[in-house]
């Protein structure tokens, strides 16, 4: 049985939460392998809405093991708040079903403050971060001064690690003419939170290896989307981690052989939150219509998403970078009733056609989309669960997308409800 990685093939917000939940029923374990609480997943199960940021989507399913990998940066206070909130909805969260890597770097209050200060100072040049401290936490991880989850068990030496961390941060804060961090206050805060976090902490790479050896199915759950990847996205308007499929192995302590199938999630149109290039953005009635119908507001921030036509060039690039085996196409129902649909099939820069989104920010800003126009459909696709329930023109639209992105559609989502899904190929049976 296959182990499956789920990744976003656009700029995030593709509907991964529903798809991961739909797949988690077939999995034995669900793993978050990168990012932090800057990305949210919304699940709708039996009419109940769950909003998750750090917790893997499998946590709402009884009998599923959930893992937060070493590739995640973890805000312990945010995690406890999320655990408390989901417990109030009747979901059991215990050390038996939630496991945190002892190597996961922690997000501290100083990271959040620094994140917000930098965005404010950047003015019009701001990146559009969520202000959750994700970037500064990854910087400390790379700089080898991070406090990690396992460090909370070693209070005798934690003070020395904080001293090393603050040597960097307080010098930075003084340079920005900001108030420095009080060492003892930070140490006391970590002492207080440690007993709440440590029961979940361990060597999850061993647990996952054991599950694999016993033939259990593992679902690796990505956050954000490919075009927000620190290496492969629209840099610098990106997140601070690798979000592509290869990170699933690195961010959970498994070898590349752990990955059997890569499922890319993409909307039937395109959205983006925050700043940065967006070749197919529609700052007009179409963009507004897509936003209203699709309820396009960020799960974490509540910010309205920018909306535009489907960009086949970008998704094809994501297919190649991730090694995507199949696509889950979501929100096809949002396009119902639109007379003419456009698909971006190429780019033009300074009069020359190009077949990919270049890495240069200067060239990205000059991209002009090349569109094909397709006939829309008047019938409703909402709630369809079989191909035969779809209008012929909707099927034609999906098939043309497959040709353009050079990947088959494995799943088709026709509403936020988990069962409103057309299964073409089961990734776990591939």
VENNORFEN-V441852 format. One record per backbone hydrogen bond with DSSP energy under -0.5 kcal/mol. CO is the residue of the C=O (numbers start at 1). NH is the residue of the N-H. Records with the same first field share a line. If there is no record, write none. Layout:
CO=NH + NH
This chain:
3=260 + 261
4=220
5=7 + 263
6=222
7=265
8=226
10=227
15=19
16=20
17=21
18=22
19=23
20=24
21=25
23=26 + 27
28=65
29=219
30=67
31=33 + 221
32=69
35=73
36=39
41=43 + 52
43=45 + 50
44=418
45=48
48=45
50=43 + 52
52=41
56=59
57=60
58=61
60=62
61=64
65=30
66=99
67=32 + 69
68=101
69=72
71=35
72=74 + 105
73=75
74=76 + 107
75=79
76=80
77=81
78=82
79=83
80=84
81=85
82=86
83=87
84=88
86=89 + 91
87=90
90=92
94=97 + 98
97=66
99=68
100=202
101=104
102=150
104=149
105=74
106=108
108=111 + 112
109=113
110=114
111=115
112=116
113=117
114=118
115=119
116=120
117=121
118=122
119=123
120=123
122=125
123=126
127=275
133=137
134=138
135=139
136=140
137=141
138=142
139=143
140=145 + 146
141=144
146=148
147=106
148=151 + 152
149=152
150=153
151=154
154=157 + 158
155=159
157=161
158=162
159=163
160=164
161=165
162=166
163=167
164=168
165=168 + 169
166=170 + 171
167=171
168=172
169=173
170=174
171=175
172=176
173=178
174=177
181=183
182=186
183=187
184=188
185=189
186=190
187=191
188=192
189=193
190=194
191=195
193=196 + 197
194=197 + 198
197=200
198=201
200=100
202=102 + 204
203=206 + 207
204=208
205=209
206=210
207=211
208=212
209=213
210=214
211=216
212=215
217=28 + 29
218=4 + 220
219=31 + 221
220=6 + 222
221=33
225=228
226=229
227=234
228=239
229=233
233=235
234=237
236=238
241=230 + 243
244=247
245=248 + 249
246=249 + 250
247=251
249=252 + 253 + 254
250=253
251=71
255=258
256=259
258=260
261=5 + 263
262=264 + 325 + 326
263=7
264=328
265=9
266=330
270=308
271=11
272=306
278=281
280=309
281=283
282=284
284=288
285=289
286=290
287=291
288=292
289=293
290=294
291=296
292=295
295=297
296=305
298=302
303=298
306=272
307=282
308=270
310=312 + 344
311=315
312=316
313=317
314=318
315=319
316=320
317=321
318=322
319=323 + 324
325=408
326=264
327=329 + 410 + 411
328=266 + 330
329=413
330=268
331=334
332=335
333=336
335=338
337=339
339=376
341=374
342=310
343=345 + 372
344=312 + 313
346=370
347=354
348=368
349=352
352=349
354=347
356=358
360=364
361=365
362=366
363=366
364=367
368=348
369=371
370=345 + 346
372=343
374=341
377=337
381=384
386=389
387=390
391=395
392=396
393=397
394=398
395=399
396=400
397=401
398=402
399=403
400=404
401=405
402=406 + 407
408=327 + 410
410=424 + 425
411=329
412=422
413=332
414=383
417=420
419=421
420=414 + 415
421=423
422=412 + 424
425=427
426=429
427=430
428=2
